[in-house]
Amino acid sequence: MAAQAEKKSELYRRLPSVDELMHAPAIAALVAREGRAPVTDAARAVLEVLRAAIHRKELDAPGVEKAVHEVVLSVERELHRQLLLSLRPVINATGVILHTNLGRAPLAAEALANIQQAASGYSNLEFDLESGERGKRDSHVDRLFRRLLAGQADEAGPATVSTLVVNNNAAAVWLALNTLAAGGEVIVSRGELVEIGGSFRIPDVMAQSNGILREVGTTNRTRISDYANAISDKTRALLRVHRSNFQITGFTEQPQLKELVALARERKLPLVEDLGSGALFDLSLAGIRGEDGVLDSVRAGVDVVTYSGDKLLGGPQAGLLSGRPELIARMRSNSLFRALRVDKLTYAALEATLLAYVKGDYNAIPALRMMQLTKEEVRERADRLASEVSRNAALSAEIVEGESVVGGGAAPSAVLPTTLLALSSKKLRADELLARLRSAEPPIIARVEADRVLLDLRTVFPDQDAAVASALRAIASE
Ligand SMILES: *Cc1c(COP(=O)(O)O)cnc(C)c1O
């Protein structure tokens, strides 16, 4: 026992101290590059691991000698691990275009360039260059939304629409309800009291906005008369909520938007619509039907529409409130608006994205570009990848037909025909293969169906195909 303890302390003594290690020339070079504090932390962590290994008798004398010999390399590795960014790019091979867990909409190149410009110096964010006085940050995008959402002309001329930008659509819904309905009631159909992932529940948002929810109808059927009968002197607004990722089929009834608009007008109440995804692009161009966009709601006469910036719009994370200027002005003067407003980076990305819409340049916006790909275009790339793999017997690839999903709370029926690469391995189960793809650099995210791993190249950028091919080759040759 005593001999053992002596031997252990002897082994400990062979390890350098943190101080000695920090003076090694190779470590000094690391310090110059990455800074003293992180290198010291890494050196300490490496020595700690070695001491623990000695303590557990996992290292004998030759083992310690080898570890000491490699200690600089270990410090470098540990440092790299510690300084690795946690938020990293991944390859989305799921075929879900607006994947909330993978960051929703990728930004257009113009949006990135504009972020870089706005972020690396000063800008006229809240400065009017003409008058030299203080300006409004929303003016930068309001003018573009005005163009894109110009309402129908009536006797009073074309209807104008104002737009306010907040952090996300959850904040937009809260701001609309708090401004219009605090202390009063908002009428909503029971069939629309939805939860939209990540615990966004309409009843909870309503409670937080100090509005009182007045539920009408039943889960599957709500008539316009249900709304009409519920209106009282406490009513402040009518609310319609897009059901997003949820569908009620069969024996159902829901008033048409124009019936709700007519009722709201007649009773002089604002109609608020939480559209969720909010397309500014005619989705039928991508073969998706039955999904109305922001313009449809504005034209139908909805007073305030709320929607996300990073769903079907294809821009940065944001919540947009578009509607009647006097109502939007009230929301801007809500004392909590300041807590919800967005920074210059979001305006920069949003303005560049909206400019692409003004120009009709839909291909500039990655999410819209992906939506418009045909299954034949996806197939060409899948074929090329399959031919890389099928030469190797350990991993086999087959081309199959399937569906991509728009996602981001567009109607659940919003799917696009696609071509999939179905992978199976002789050595790995499907979930193991999936995990191997996740450990590639950059990680590749795919899905499993019927014991096969499915890759949908619709959501993979074409310049990432080579990285997918090399990951597949690496897995096949293991
Ligand atoms: C996605 C969604 C929200 C939440 O929007 P965020 O931008 O994620 O805050 C709210 N309502 C509906 C109907 C949605 O689809």
The ligand as a Gaussian input file, in Angstrom:
#p B3LYP/6-31G(d) Opt

LIG

0 1
 C      -44.933000      31.208000     -35.555000
 C      -46.184000      31.801000     -35.042000
 C      -46.157000      32.671000     -33.945000
 C      -44.869000      33.012000     -33.231000
 O      -44.034000      33.764000     -34.072000
 P      -42.500000      34.032000     -33.646000
 O      -41.986000      34.935000     -34.736000
 O      -41.843000      32.722000     -33.568000
 O      -42.554000      34.737000     -32.335000
 C      -47.345000      33.209000     -33.522000
 N      -48.518000      32.918000     -34.133000
 C      -48.571000      32.081000     -35.196000
 C      -49.902000      31.786000     -35.799000
 C      -47.405000      31.491000     -35.681000
 O      -47.448000      30.660000     -36.727000

